[in-house]
Structures are given as structure tokens and as C-alpha cells.
Amino acid sequence: MYQTAKICNSHKEMKADEYRYWQSRPVWERMDAVSALTTVLYEMKTGGAIVQRLEGPLVVLRRPS
């Protein structure tokens, strides 16, 4: 796959081109990109530590009635 570079004359033109590109991609590909960006930003925020999430509640507490 080849990537091409495009020269834009303004920031507005660049953003419009970027929007058209992402709208042309299938939904699953856009969601994958969001997930990848979220993971990278979280790693940057935590200094590279990835915290595994719990699969379910650790303890169920019952409130007195």
C-alpha cells in the first residue's frame, strides 16, 4: 500500500480533506482507529503502564433495607 502526500493551502482545506478521508472509511476501521488512539494516549498519561480492567464486580455489597 502506497501513501500519498497532499499539499493543502489552508488549515480549513486540510481539515476538510481529513474529514472526507475518515468518512470514506468503514465504521469498523474508524472504531479501530479511535481505540488505538485511546490506548496510546492512556499509555502516555500513565507512563506506559496498562492497567487491566476487571471483568466483573470484585465484591457485591448488599445495602440494609
mmCIF file of the N, C-alpha and C atoms, coordinates in Angstrom:
data_MODEL
# 
_entry.id   MODEL 
# 
loop_
_atom_site.group_PDB 
_atom_site.id 
_atom_site.type_symbol 
_atom_site.label_atom_id 
_atom_site.label_alt_id 
_atom_site.label_comp_id 
_atom_site.label_asym_id 
_atom_site.label_entity_id 
_atom_site.label_seq_id 
_atom_site.pdbx_PDB_ins_code 
_atom_site.Cartn_x 
_atom_site.Cartn_y 
_atom_site.Cartn_z 
_atom_site.occupancy 
_atom_site.B_iso_or_equiv 
_atom_site.pdbx_formal_charge 
_atom_site.auth_seq_id 
_atom_site.auth_comp_id 
_atom_site.auth_asym_id 
_atom_site.auth_atom_id 
_atom_site.pdbx_PDB_model_num 
ATOM 1   N N  . MET A 1 1  ? 0.842   -1.171 0.000  1.00 0.00 ? 1  MET A N  1 
ATOM 2   C CA . MET A 1 1  ? 0.000   0.000  0.000  1.00 0.00 ? 1  MET A CA 1 
ATOM 3   C C  . MET A 1 1  ? 0.886   1.232  0.000  1.00 0.00 ? 1  MET A C  1 
ATOM 4   N N  . TYR A 1 2  ? 0.565   2.154  -0.893 1.00 0.00 ? 2  TYR A N  1 
ATOM 5   C CA . TYR A 1 2  ? 1.328   3.386  -1.000 1.00 0.00 ? 2  TYR A CA 1 
ATOM 6   C C  . TYR A 1 2  ? 0.569   4.520  -0.333 1.00 0.00 ? 2  TYR A C  1 
ATOM 7   N N  . GLN A 1 3  ? 1.320   5.380  0.309  1.00 0.00 ? 3  GLN A N  1 
ATOM 8   C CA . GLN A 1 3  ? 0.718   6.564  0.906  1.00 0.00 ? 3  GLN A CA 1 
ATOM 9   C C  . GLN A 1 3  ? 1.101   7.761  0.058  1.00 0.00 ? 3  GLN A C  1 
ATOM 10  N N  . THR A 1 4  ? 0.187   8.673  -0.104 1.00 0.00 ? 4  THR A N  1 
ATOM 11  C CA . THR A 1 4  ? 0.469   9.870  -0.881 1.00 0.00 ? 4  THR A CA 1 
ATOM 12  C C  . THR A 1 4  ? 0.402   11.086 0.024  1.00 0.00 ? 4  THR A C  1 
ATOM 13  N N  . ALA A 1 5  ? 1.162   12.084 -0.335 1.00 0.00 ? 5  ALA A N  1 
ATOM 14  C CA . ALA A 1 5  ? 1.147   13.342 0.395  1.00 0.00 ? 5  ALA A CA 1 
ATOM 15  C C  . ALA A 1 5  ? 0.358   14.354 -0.429 1.00 0.00 ? 5  ALA A C  1 
ATOM 16  N N  . LYS A 1 6  ? -0.396  15.187 0.244  1.00 0.00 ? 6  LYS A N  1 
ATOM 17  C CA . LYS A 1 6  ? -1.184  16.210 -0.424 1.00 0.00 ? 6  LYS A CA 1 
ATOM 18  C C  . LYS A 1 6  ? -0.816  17.555 0.170  1.00 0.00 ? 6  LYS A C  1 
ATOM 19  N N  . ILE A 1 7  ? -0.606  18.522 -0.678 1.00 0.00 ? 7  ILE A N  1 
ATOM 20  C CA . ILE A 1 7  ? -0.279  19.866 -0.222 1.00 0.00 ? 7  ILE A CA 1 
ATOM 21  C C  . ILE A 1 7  ? -1.579  20.658 -0.126 1.00 0.00 ? 7  ILE A C  1 
ATOM 22  N N  . CYS A 1 8  ? -1.834  21.183 1.064  1.00 0.00 ? 8  CYS A N  1 
ATOM 23  C CA . CYS A 1 8  ? -3.032  21.984 1.296  1.00 0.00 ? 8  CYS A CA 1 
ATOM 24  C C  . CYS A 1 8  ? -2.626  23.445 1.446  1.00 0.00 ? 8  CYS A C  1 
ATOM 25  N N  . ASN A 1 9  ? -3.501  24.320 0.981  1.00 0.00 ? 9  ASN A N  1 
ATOM 26  C CA . ASN A 1 9  ? -3.202  25.752 1.051  1.00 0.00 ? 9  ASN A CA 1 
ATOM 27  C C  . ASN A 1 9  ? -3.705  26.406 2.331  1.00 0.00 ? 9  ASN A C  1 
ATOM 28  N N  . SER A 1 10 ? -4.543  25.695 3.090  1.00 0.00 ? 10 SER A N  1 
ATOM 29  C CA . SER A 1 10 ? -5.047  26.273 4.325  1.00 0.00 ? 10 SER A CA 1 
ATOM 30  C C  . SER A 1 10 ? -5.374  25.164 5.319  1.00 0.00 ? 10 SER A C  1 
ATOM 31  N N  . HIS A 1 11 ? -5.462  25.560 6.576  1.00 0.00 ? 11 HIS A N  1 
ATOM 32  C CA . HIS A 1 11 ? -5.821  24.618 7.626  1.00 0.00 ? 11 HIS A CA 1 
ATOM 33  C C  . HIS A 1 11 ? -7.241  24.094 7.401  1.00 0.00 ? 11 HIS A C  1 
ATOM 34  N N  . LYS A 1 12 ? -8.133  24.967 6.963  1.00 0.00 ? 12 LYS A N  1 
ATOM 35  C CA . LYS A 1 12 ? -9.525  24.587 6.707  1.00 0.00 ? 12 LYS A CA 1 
ATOM 36  C C  . LYS A 1 12 ? -9.601  23.519 5.610  1.00 0.00 ? 12 LYS A C  1 
ATOM 37  N N  . GLU A 1 13 ? -8.819  23.692 4.554  1.00 0.00 ? 13 GLU A N  1 
ATOM 38  C CA . GLU A 1 13 ? -8.781  22.708 3.471  1.00 0.00 ? 13 GLU A CA 1 
ATOM 39  C C  . GLU A 1 13 ? -8.228  21.366 3.962  1.00 0.00 ? 13 GLU A C  1 
ATOM 40  N N  . MET A 1 14 ? -7.203  21.423 4.815  1.00 0.00 ? 14 MET A N  1 
ATOM 41  C CA . MET A 1 14 ? -6.615  20.203 5.367  1.00 0.00 ? 14 MET A CA 1 
ATOM 42  C C  . MET A 1 14 ? -7.630  19.441 6.216  1.00 0.00 ? 14 MET A C  1 
ATOM 43  N N  . LYS A 1 15 ? -8.355  20.165 7.087  1.00 0.00 ? 15 LYS A N  1 
ATOM 44  C CA . LYS A 1 15 ? -9.351  19.522 7.940  1.00 0.00 ? 15 LYS A CA 1 
ATOM 45  C C  . LYS A 1 15 ? -10.496 18.937 7.111  1.00 0.00 ? 15 LYS A C  1 
ATOM 46  N N  . ALA A 1 16 ? -10.922 19.628 6.069  1.00 0.00 ? 16 ALA A N  1 
ATOM 47  C CA . ALA A 1 16 ? -11.989 19.126 5.202  1.00 0.00 ? 16 ALA A CA 1 
ATOM 48  C C  . ALA A 1 16 ? -11.542 17.856 4.494  1.00 0.00 ? 16 ALA A C  1 
ATOM 49  N N  . ASP A 1 17 ? -10.288 17.805 4.049  1.00 0.00 ? 17 ASP A N  1 
ATOM 50  C CA . ASP A 1 17 ? -9.756  16.618 3.388  1.00 0.00 ? 17 ASP A CA 1 
ATOM 51  C C  . ASP A 1 17 ? -9.664  15.445 4.365  1.00 0.00 ? 17 ASP A C  1 
ATOM 52  N N  . GLU A 1 18 ? -9.230  15.746 5.592  1.00 0.00 ? 18 GLU A N  1 
ATOM 53  C CA . GLU A 1 18 ? -9.141  14.711 6.626  1.00 0.00 ? 18 GLU A CA 1 
ATOM 54  C C  . GLU A 1 18 ? -10.528 14.155 6.949  1.00 0.00 ? 18 GLU A C  1 
ATOM 55  N N  . TYR A 1 19 ? -11.524 15.037 7.035  1.00 0.00 ? 19 TYR A N  1 
ATOM 56  C CA . TYR A 1 19 ? -12.898 14.612 7.316  1.00 0.00 ? 19 TYR A CA 1 
ATOM 57  C C  . TYR A 1 19 ? -13.418 13.710 6.194  1.00 0.00 ? 19 TYR A C  1 
ATOM 58  N N  . ARG A 1 20 ? -13.190 14.122 4.944  1.00 0.00 ? 20 ARG A N  1 
ATOM 59  C CA . ARG A 1 20 ? -13.627 13.295 3.805  1.00 0.00 ? 20 ARG A CA 1 
ATOM 60  C C  . ARG A 1 20 ? -12.965 11.922 3.833  1.00 0.00 ? 20 ARG A C  1 
ATOM 61  N N  . TYR A 1 21 ? -11.669 11.870 4.193  1.00 0.00 ? 21 TYR A N  1 
ATOM 62  C CA . TYR A 1 21 ? -10.970 10.588 4.253  1.00 0.00 ? 21 TYR A CA 1 
ATOM 63  C C  . TYR A 1 21 ? -11.636 9.662  5.270  1.00 0.00 ? 21 TYR A C  1 
ATOM 64  N N  . TRP A 1 22 ? -11.841 10.164 6.500  1.00 0.00 ? 22 TRP A N  1 
ATOM 65  C CA . TRP A 1 22 ? -12.395 9.300  7.543  1.00 0.00 ? 22 TRP A CA 1 
ATOM 66  C C  . TRP A 1 22 ? -13.836 8.908  7.248  1.00 0.00 ? 22 TRP A C  1 
ATOM 67  N N  . GLN A 1 23 ? -14.610 9.767  6.591  1.00 0.00 ? 23 GLN A N  1 
ATOM 68  C CA . GLN A 1 23 ? -15.968 9.408  6.221  1.00 0.00 ? 23 GLN A CA 1 
ATOM 69  C C  . GLN A 1 23 ? -15.989 8.342  5.137  1.00 0.00 ? 23 GLN A C  1 
ATOM 70  N N  . SER A 1 24 ? -14.908 8.237  4.362  1.00 0.00 ? 24 SER A N  1 
ATOM 71  C CA . SER A 1 24 ? -14.844 7.221  3.304  1.00 0.00 ? 24 SER A CA 1 
ATOM 72  C C  . SER A 1 24 ? -14.460 5.841  3.854  1.00 0.00 ? 24 SER A C  1 
ATOM 73  N N  . ARG A 1 25 ? -13.972 5.787  5.078  1.00 0.00 ? 25 ARG A N  1 
ATOM 74  C CA . ARG A 1 25 ? -13.544 4.520  5.676  1.00 0.00 ? 25 ARG A CA 1 
ATOM 75  C C  . ARG A 1 25 ? -14.740 3.824  6.316  1.00 0.00 ? 25 ARG A C  1 
ATOM 76  N N  . PRO A 1 26 ? -14.735 2.485  6.362  1.00 0.00 ? 26 PRO A N  1 
ATOM 77  C CA . PRO A 1 26 ? -15.839 1.768  7.015  1.00 0.00 ? 26 PRO A CA 1 
ATOM 78  C C  . PRO A 1 26 ? -15.853 2.036  8.528  1.00 0.00 ? 26 PRO A C  1 
ATOM 79  N N  . VAL A 1 27 ? -17.032 1.859  9.122  1.00 0.00 ? 27 VAL A N  1 
ATOM 80  C CA . VAL A 1 27 ? -17.205 2.152  10.548 1.00 0.00 ? 27 VAL A CA 1 
ATOM 81  C C  . VAL A 1 27 ? -16.229 1.369  11.411 1.00 0.00 ? 27 VAL A C  1 
ATOM 82  N N  . TRP A 1 28 ? -16.026 0.074  11.114 1.00 0.00 ? 28 TRP A N  1 
ATOM 83  C CA . TRP A 1 28 ? -15.125 -0.740 11.941 1.00 0.00 ? 28 TRP A CA 1 
ATOM 84  C C  . TRP A 1 28 ? -13.708 -0.192 11.920 1.00 0.00 ? 28 TRP A C  1 
ATOM 85  N N  . GLU A 1 29 ? -13.271 0.360  10.787 1.00 0.00 ? 29 GLU A N  1 
ATOM 86  C CA . GLU A 1 29 ? -11.917 0.905  10.702 1.00 0.00 ? 29 GLU A CA 1 
ATOM 87  C C  . GLU A 1 29 ? -11.798 2.198  11.517 1.00 0.00 ? 29 GLU A C  1 
ATOM 88  N N  . ARG A 1 30 ? -12.843 3.020  11.498 1.00 0.00 ? 30 ARG A N  1 
ATOM 89  C CA . ARG A 1 30 ? -12.831 4.239  12.303 1.00 0.00 ? 30 ARG A CA 1 
ATOM 90  C C  . ARG A 1 30 ? -12.817 3.907  13.789 1.00 0.00 ? 30 ARG A C  1 
ATOM 91  N N  . MET A 1 31 ? -13.596 2.889  14.174 1.00 0.00 ? 31 MET A N  1 
ATOM 92  C CA . MET A 1 31 ? -13.625 2.486  15.592 1.00 0.00 ? 31 MET A CA 1 
ATOM 93  C C  . MET A 1 31 ? -12.276 1.921  16.019 1.00 0.00 ? 31 MET A C  1 
ATOM 94  N N  . ASP A 1 32 ? -11.624 1.150  15.152 1.00 0.00 ? 32 ASP A N  1 
ATOM 95  C CA . ASP A 1 32 ? -10.283 0.638  15.458 1.00 0.00 ? 32 ASP A CA 1 
ATOM 96  C C  . ASP A 1 32 ? -9.295  1.787  15.670 1.00 0.00 ? 32 ASP A C  1 
ATOM 97  N N  . ALA A 1 33 ? -9.401  2.831  14.841 1.00 0.00 ? 33 ALA A N  1 
ATOM 98  C CA . ALA A 1 33 ? -8.503  3.982  14.975 1.00 0.00 ? 33 ALA A CA 1 
ATOM 99  C C  . ALA A 1 33 ? -8.740  4.701  16.302 1.00 0.00 ? 33 ALA A C  1 
ATOM 100 N N  . VAL A 1 34 ? -9.994  4.866  16.683 1.00 0.00 ? 34 VAL A N  1 
ATOM 101 C CA . VAL A 1 34 ? -10.322 5.510  17.966 1.00 0.00 ? 34 VAL A CA 1 
ATOM 102 C C  . VAL A 1 34 ? -9.760  4.692  19.122 1.00 0.00 ? 34 VAL A C  1 
ATOM 103 N N  . SER A 1 35 ? -9.928  3.378  19.043 1.00 0.00 ? 35 SER A N  1 
ATOM 104 C CA . SER A 1 35 ? -9.424  2.501  20.101 1.00 0.00 ? 35 SER A CA 1 
ATOM 105 C C  . SER A 1 35 ? -7.898  2.586  20.209 1.00 0.00 ? 35 SER A C  1 
ATOM 106 N N  . ALA A 1 36 ? -7.222  2.578  19.069 1.00 0.00 ? 36 ALA A N  1 
ATOM 107 C CA . ALA A 1 36 ? -5.756  2.657  19.074 1.00 0.00 ? 36 ALA A CA 1 
ATOM 108 C C  . ALA A 1 36 ? -5.285  3.993  19.651 1.00 0.00 ? 36 ALA A C  1 
ATOM 109 N N  . LEU A 1 37 ? -5.930  5.093  19.254 1.00 0.00 ? 37 LEU A N  1 
ATOM 110 C CA . LEU A 1 37 ? -5.547  6.400  19.788 1.00 0.00 ? 37 LEU A CA 1 
ATOM 111 C C  . LEU A 1 37 ? -5.798  6.496  21.283 1.00 0.00 ? 37 LEU A C  1 
ATOM 112 N N  . THR A 1 38 ? -6.928  5.953  21.731 1.00 0.00 ? 38 THR A N  1 
ATOM 113 C CA . THR A 1 38 ? -7.246  5.970  23.157 1.00 0.00 ? 38 THR A CA 1 
ATOM 114 C C  . THR A 1 38 ? -6.190  5.207  23.957 1.00 0.00 ? 38 THR A C  1 
ATOM 115 N N  . THR A 1 39 ? -5.780  4.046  23.449 1.00 0.00 ? 39 THR A N  1 
ATOM 116 C CA . THR A 1 39 ? -4.765  3.239  24.127 1.00 0.00 ? 39 THR A CA 1 
ATOM 117 C C  . THR A 1 39 ? -3.431  3.979  24.190 1.00 0.00 ? 39 THR A C  1 
ATOM 118 N N  . VAL A 1 40 ? -3.014  4.585  23.085 1.00 0.00 ? 40 VAL A N  1 
ATOM 119 C CA . VAL A 1 40 ? -1.742  5.311  23.055 1.00 0.00 ? 40 VAL A CA 1 
ATOM 120 C C  . VAL A 1 40 ? -1.768  6.497  24.012 1.00 0.00 ? 40 VAL A C  1 
ATOM 121 N N  . LEU A 1 41 ? -2.866  7.252  24.008 1.00 0.00 ? 41 LEU A N  1 
ATOM 122 C CA . LEU A 1 41 ? -2.957  8.401  24.909 1.00 0.00 ? 41 LEU A CA 1 
ATOM 123 C C  . LEU A 1 41 ? -2.973  7.972  26.371 1.00 0.00 ? 41 LEU A C  1 
ATOM 124 N N  . TYR A 1 42 ? -3.642  6.859  26.676 1.00 0.00 ? 42 TYR A N  1 
ATOM 125 C CA . TYR A 1 42 ? -3.663  6.350  28.042 1.00 0.00 ? 42 TYR A CA 1 
ATOM 126 C C  . TYR A 1 42 ? -2.261  5.923  28.473 1.00 0.00 ? 42 TYR A C  1 
ATOM 127 N N  . GLU A 1 43 ? -1.521  5.269  27.563 1.00 0.00 ? 43 GLU A N  1 
ATOM 128 C CA . GLU A 1 43 ? -0.141  4.877  27.874 1.00 0.00 ? 43 GLU A CA 1 
ATOM 129 C C  . GLU A 1 43 ? 0.722   6.108  28.130 1.00 0.00 ? 43 GLU A C  1 
ATOM 130 N N  . MET A 1 44 ? 0.519   7.162  27.344 1.00 0.00 ? 44 MET A N  1 
ATOM 131 C CA . MET A 1 44 ? 1.292   8.390  27.551 1.00 0.00 ? 44 MET A CA 1 
ATOM 132 C C  . MET A 1 44 ? 0.965   9.006  28.912 1.00 0.00 ? 44 MET A C  1 
ATOM 133 N N  . LYS A 1 45 ? -0.305  8.997  29.272 1.00 0.00 ? 45 LYS A N  1 
ATOM 134 C CA . LYS A 1 45 ? -0.732  9.597  30.531 1.00 0.00 ? 45 LYS A CA 1 
ATOM 135 C C  . LYS A 1 45 ? -0.206  8.821  31.734 1.00 0.00 ? 45 LYS A C  1 
ATOM 136 N N  . THR A 1 46 ? -0.165  7.479  31.643 1.00 0.00 ? 46 THR A N  1 
ATOM 137 C CA . THR A 1 46 ? 0.242   6.657  32.777 1.00 0.00 ? 46 THR A CA 1 
ATOM 138 C C  . THR A 1 46 ? 1.716   6.282  32.734 1.00 0.00 ? 46 THR A C  1 
ATOM 139 N N  . GLY A 1 47 ? 2.450   6.797  31.781 1.00 0.00 ? 47 GLY A N  1 
ATOM 140 C CA . GLY A 1 47 ? 3.871   6.475  31.687 1.00 0.00 ? 47 GLY A CA 1 
ATOM 141 C C  . GLY A 1 47 ? 4.128   5.072  31.159 1.00 0.00 ? 47 GLY A C  1 
ATOM 142 N N  . GLY A 1 48 ? 3.210   4.542  30.370 1.00 0.00 ? 48 GLY A N  1 
ATOM 143 C CA . GLY A 1 48 ? 3.410   3.239  29.752 1.00 0.00 ? 48 GLY A CA 1 
ATOM 144 C C  . GLY A 1 48 ? 2.763   2.088  30.486 1.00 0.00 ? 48 GLY A C  1 
ATOM 145 N N  . ALA A 1 49 ? 2.191   2.346  31.651 1.00 0.00 ? 49 ALA A N  1 
ATOM 146 C CA . ALA A 1 49 ? 1.571   1.267  32.411 1.00 0.00 ? 49 ALA A CA 1 
ATOM 147 C C  . ALA A 1 49 ? 0.142   1.040  31.919 1.00 0.00 ? 49 ALA A C  1 
ATOM 148 N N  . ILE A 1 50 ? -0.153  -0.176 31.552 1.00 0.00 ? 50 ILE A N  1 
ATOM 149 C CA . ILE A 1 50 ? -1.510  -0.533 31.147 1.00 0.00 ? 50 ILE A CA 1 
ATOM 150 C C  . ILE A 1 50 ? -2.151  -1.274 32.312 1.00 0.00 ? 50 ILE A C  1 
ATOM 151 N N  . VAL A 1 51 ? -3.270  -0.769 32.771 1.00 0.00 ? 51 VAL A N  1 
ATOM 152 C CA . VAL A 1 51 ? -3.977  -1.380 33.887 1.00 0.00 ? 51 VAL A CA 1 
ATOM 153 C C  . VAL A 1 51 ? -5.074  -2.274 33.315 1.00 0.00 ? 51 VAL A C  1 
ATOM 154 N N  . GLN A 1 52 ? -5.047  -3.541 33.698 1.00 0.00 ? 52 GLN A N  1 
ATOM 155 C CA . GLN A 1 52 ? -6.073  -4.460 33.234 1.00 0.00 ? 52 GLN A CA 1 
ATOM 156 C C  . GLN A 1 52 ? -7.382  -4.148 33.945 1.00 0.00 ? 52 GLN A C  1 
ATOM 157 N N  . ARG A 1 53 ? -8.453  -4.149 33.210 1.00 0.00 ? 53 ARG A N  1 
ATOM 158 C CA . ARG A 1 53 ? -9.764  -3.875 33.790 1.00 0.00 ? 53 ARG A CA 1 
ATOM 159 C C  . ARG A 1 53 ? -10.365 -5.148 34.346 1.00 0.00 ? 53 ARG A C  1 
ATOM 160 N N  . LEU A 1 54 ? -11.186 -4.975 35.358 1.00 0.00 ? 54 LEU A N  1 
ATOM 161 C CA . LEU A 1 54 ? -11.879 -6.115 35.940 1.00 0.00 ? 54 LEU A CA 1 
ATOM 162 C C  . LEU A 1 54 ? -12.960 -6.600 34.976 1.00 0.00 ? 54 LEU A C  1 
ATOM 163 N N  . GLU A 1 55 ? -13.175 -7.902 34.946 1.00 0.00 ? 55 GLU A N  1 
ATOM 164 C CA . GLU A 1 55 ? -14.209 -8.477 34.098 1.00 0.00 ? 55 GLU A CA 1 
ATOM 165 C C  . GLU A 1 55 ? -15.595 -8.322 34.701 1.00 0.00 ? 55 GLU A C  1 
ATOM 166 N N  . GLY A 1 56 ? -15.663 -8.161 35.995 1.00 0.00 ? 56 GLY A N  1 
ATOM 167 C CA . GLY A 1 56 ? -16.944 -8.017 36.678 1.00 0.00 ? 56 GLY A CA 1 
ATOM 168 C C  . GLY A 1 56 ? -16.712 -7.412 38.044 1.00 0.00 ? 56 GLY A C  1 
ATOM 169 N N  . PRO A 1 57 ? -17.748 -7.301 38.850 1.00 0.00 ? 57 PRO A N  1 
ATOM 170 C CA . PRO A 1 57 ? -17.572 -6.719 40.180 1.00 0.00 ? 57 PRO A CA 1 
ATOM 171 C C  . PRO A 1 57 ? -16.705 -7.611 41.065 1.00 0.00 ? 57 PRO A C  1 
ATOM 172 N N  . LEU A 1 58 ? -15.864 -6.970 41.845 1.00 0.00 ? 58 LEU A N  1 
ATOM 173 C CA . LEU A 1 58 ? -14.986 -7.710 42.739 1.00 0.00 ? 58 LEU A CA 1 
ATOM 174 C C  . LEU A 1 58 ? -15.768 -8.221 43.959 1.00 0.00 ? 58 LEU A C  1 
ATOM 175 N N  . VAL A 1 59 ? -16.601 -7.368 44.541 1.00 0.00 ? 59 VAL A N  1 
ATOM 176 C CA . VAL A 1 59 ? -17.407 -7.724 45.711 1.00 0.00 ? 59 VAL A CA 1 
ATOM 177 C C  . VAL A 1 59 ? -18.789 -7.104 45.527 1.00 0.00 ? 59 VAL A C  1 
ATOM 178 N N  . VAL A 1 60 ? -19.799 -7.849 45.865 1.00 0.00 ? 60 VAL A N  1 
ATOM 179 C CA . VAL A 1 60 ? -21.165 -7.323 45.818 1.00 0.00 ? 60 VAL A CA 1 
ATOM 180 C C  . VAL A 1 60 ? -21.582 -7.005 47.233 1.00 0.00 ? 60 VAL A C  1 
ATOM 181 N N  . LEU A 1 61 ? -21.878 -5.747 47.498 1.00 0.00 ? 61 LEU A N  1 
ATOM 182 C CA . LEU A 1 61 ? -22.318 -5.312 48.826 1.00 0.00 ? 61 LEU A CA 1 
ATOM 183 C C  . LEU A 1 61 ? -23.828 -5.128 48.811 1.00 0.00 ? 61 LEU A C  1 
ATOM 184 N N  . ARG A 1 62 ? -24.474 -5.676 49.801 1.00 0.00 ? 62 ARG A N  1 
ATOM 185 C CA . ARG A 1 62 ? -25.919 -5.527 49.929 1.00 0.00 ? 62 ARG A CA 1 
ATOM 186 C C  . ARG A 1 62 ? -26.210 -4.413 50.918 1.00 0.00 ? 62 ARG A C  1 
ATOM 187 N N  . ARG A 1 63 ? -27.091 -3.521 50.544 1.00 0.00 ? 63 ARG A N  1 
ATOM 188 C CA . ARG A 1 63 ? -27.474 -2.429 51.425 1.00 0.00 ? 63 ARG A CA 1 
ATOM 189 C C  . ARG A 1 63 ? -28.539 -2.918 52.400 1.00 0.00 ? 63 ARG A C  1 
ATOM 190 N N  . PRO A 1 64 ? -28.446 -2.484 53.650 1.00 0.00 ? 64 PRO A N  1 
ATOM 191 C CA . PRO A 1 64 ? -29.504 -2.856 54.593 1.00 0.00 ? 64 PRO A CA 1 
ATOM 192 C C  . PRO A 1 64 ? -30.820 -2.195 54.172 1.00 0.00 ? 64 PRO A C  1 
ATOM 193 N N  . SER A 1 65 ? -31.920 -2.937 54.309 1.00 0.00 ? 65 SER A N  1 
ATOM 194 C CA . SER A 1 65 ? -33.213 -2.378 53.902 1.00 0.00 ? 65 SER A CA 1 
ATOM 195 C C  . SER A 1 65 ? -33.847 -1.522 54.959 1.00 0.00 ? 65 SER A C  1 
# 
